[in-house]
């Protein structure tokens, strides 16, 4: 059941933001002919999708939940990529968006990706983090101190 809920959430939210809207807005014709540069988007897209899938699996297996805010993990997930950054799922979807920017050869898609990233940041700071703090208390406070929000420590 967690798998089905995760797939449905993925189709509705990340699927809309990272696949349907970019295709709808940007896939018509390329801005410029970058030739082989467009193929740089394939590994970005693939890595981003793999990151997202890994995080969904960790949410289900370690957290016993889904990425959907209506069915979040019951346990704080601090394994896998969550050991390095607190929001790897967003990073994965962001890489998908950048991969599409290369593939569709749309400089405007980079702007779209930046706007999406700002919205995510505000959502994380003003919604997700306060909820996680209330739900997991001291363990989440300690996790926040030890693990950066977006960029892993060197």
Buried (B, 14 or more C-beta within 10 A) or exposed (E): EBEEBBEEBBEEBBBEBBBEBBEEEBEEEEEEEEEEEBEBBEEBBEBBBEBBBBBBBBBBEBBBBBBBEEBBBEEBBBEBBBBEBBBBBBBBBBBBBBBBBBBBBBEEBEEBBEEBBEEBBEBBEEEBBEEBEEEBEEEBEEBBEEBEEBEEEE
